Amino acid sequence: LTLSQSCPATPGQAVKAPFVIPVALGLLDAQGQALPLQLAHWSQPEHGTRTLVLTEASETFTFVNLDHEPVPSLLRGFSAPVVLEHDYTDAQLLTLLAFDADPFNRWEAGQRLALRRALAAIRAIGPVPAEVLDDAYLAAMQAVLRHPALDAAFKELVLTLPAETYIAEQLDVVDPQRIHAVREAMR
């Protein structure tokens, strides 16, 4: 896992030193099971959430004793007030949405998935499709709704689609009517 940080120059401070950023994380397998965390220099694996500290502009953390690529659950518990850019695949986001122990990461995964579907439908040529949401996304949302341990208020938040203004902010060319039509189709 390679973590990098950057901060643009500000008046009076052209060069910024790296921040100290705590990154609480967990690893999940494709079925949503928590994986033990063991860095190459640790003698024993640890279970649950572990906090790594990023102190350089870029650092690489190598985890060992993993059979296949895990799904990282990053910045658990709001461990740092930073903007995270990570190119999760849809499969990874679906895993986080369905199984992550961190509620914010679950919500964020649902928002990213919904936004991807909205943007694809908005950018598509022709009329707005009647079904914007695919079966995998709907199944993940059904799993959230049926999860007995999740709070009803949390379920409501997860089901809330990204706002039209937020969707518009992601576009170079904004067509408010198409954005509205796509979001309504998603609803």
N, C-alpha and C positions, 0 to 999 in steps of 0.2 A: 504494500500500500504506500504510494508516494503522495505526500501532502506538500503542497506549495502554498505560499502566501505572498500577497502583494498589497501595497498601499500606495496610491498615487501621491505625488509631491503636493505639498501645501505651501502657501506663502510663508517664507521664513524657514522652511524645512524642505529643501530640495531632495535630500536623500533620507529615506526612512530606514531605521534599523528594524530588523525582524521583531515582531511581537512574540510574546510568550502566549501560546494558544493551547489550552487544554482541550483535547478531543476525546470525549467519552465514546466508546464504540463497543459494538458486539458483532459477532459473525453468525450468520444463519446459513443453513444448507437450503437447497432448492425446495425442500418440503417444510421449511420454516422452523426446523429444530435448531436450538442454540448450539453452536460449536464452541469447544474449548479454545481459548486464546493462548497461544504460546509463541512468543517471539524467539528467534534463533538463539539468542543469548540467555534465555530463561531456562532454568532446570525443570520446572514443572508448569503444566498448563493451568490456566485460571478460568473459572467459569463465570458467566454473566457478563456484566459491563466492566470494561477496563478503561482507564484514562491514560492516554499517551499525551506527551507534551511536545508540541512543535515549537522549537526555539530558533530554528534556522529558516532561511528563505525557502528551502526545500529539504525534506528528509524522507527517507524510505524506511519503512518498517516491514521486515520479512517474517511472516508467520510460517510455522512449520507444523508437520503432522496433520496436514489437510489432504484428503483424498481427491478433492476437486475444488474448483474455484468457489469461494463462499460469497454470500451477499453481505456487503458491509452495511451495518446500521450505524451511521456516523452522527456525531454531535448529540448523542442521547442526553436527555435532561437539560437541554440548552447549555451544554458545557462551555460554550464560548459564543459571544455575540458577533458572529461573522456570517457572511454570505457564502454558502457552500455551493460550489459548482462541481457536480459529479455526473458523468454521462451514464446513468443507470439505463439498463435495457428495460423493455416493458416487462419481461419475465422477472427481473430483479425487483422492479417496483410492485408487481403483483404479489411477490413473496413478502415484501415489507408491509404492504397493505393488509394482507391476510394474517400475518403472524408476528410482526415485530412487537416486542414488549414495550417499546417506547411509543406512547400515544401520539406525540407530535410527528414522529417519523412515519407513523401509519397514515396520519392525516395528510402529510406532505406528499407521500407516495400517491394517494388518491387524487390530490390536486394536480400533480404532474401528469398522471395518466389521463385525467379529464382534459387538461390543457392540451396535451398532444393530440387527442382525438378532435377537440374543437378546432385547433389550428389546421389540422389536415382537412377537415370538412370545409373550413373557410377558404383555404387555398385551392381546393378542388375546383375544376372547371364544371360549369353547368349548375343545375338547380341543387339546392341543399338536399342531401339524402334524407330519406325518412328515418333511417336507423343509423345514427352517428356512432353509437356505442356498440362495441363488439361483445361477443359472448364471454370472453375471458374477463373483461372489465365488469360486466354485469354479474358474473359468478363471484368475483371478488367482493363486490358490494353486497351481494346476498349473504356471503359468508360473514361479513361485518355485521349485517343486520341480525343474523341468527346467532351470533356469538353470545353465549349466556353471561359471560363475565364483563362485557363492555357496557358502560353506562349509556343510557338512552340519549342523554344530551351529547355525548361523544359521537354516537352513531349519527345523530342529526348533523353534526359538524362534518363528519366524513362524507355524508351524502350531499352536502352543499357544493354546488358546482362553482368554479371560478367565476368571479363577477365579470360582466361585459367590459367594464373599464380595464380590468387587469388583462383580459384577453386582448383588448385593443392595444395595450402598452407593449405587447409582444410582437406586433405587426409593423412592417414598414409602411404599408398602405392600409388605411383603415376604412372599412365599409361597415358603418354602424348597423345598417339594415341586415346585412348578411351575418354579422356577429350575433345580432338578436335572434335571427331565424335559426342559426345553428344551435345557440344555447337553448332555445325553446324546443328544438328537436331532441336535444339531449335530455331535457326535463321530461 
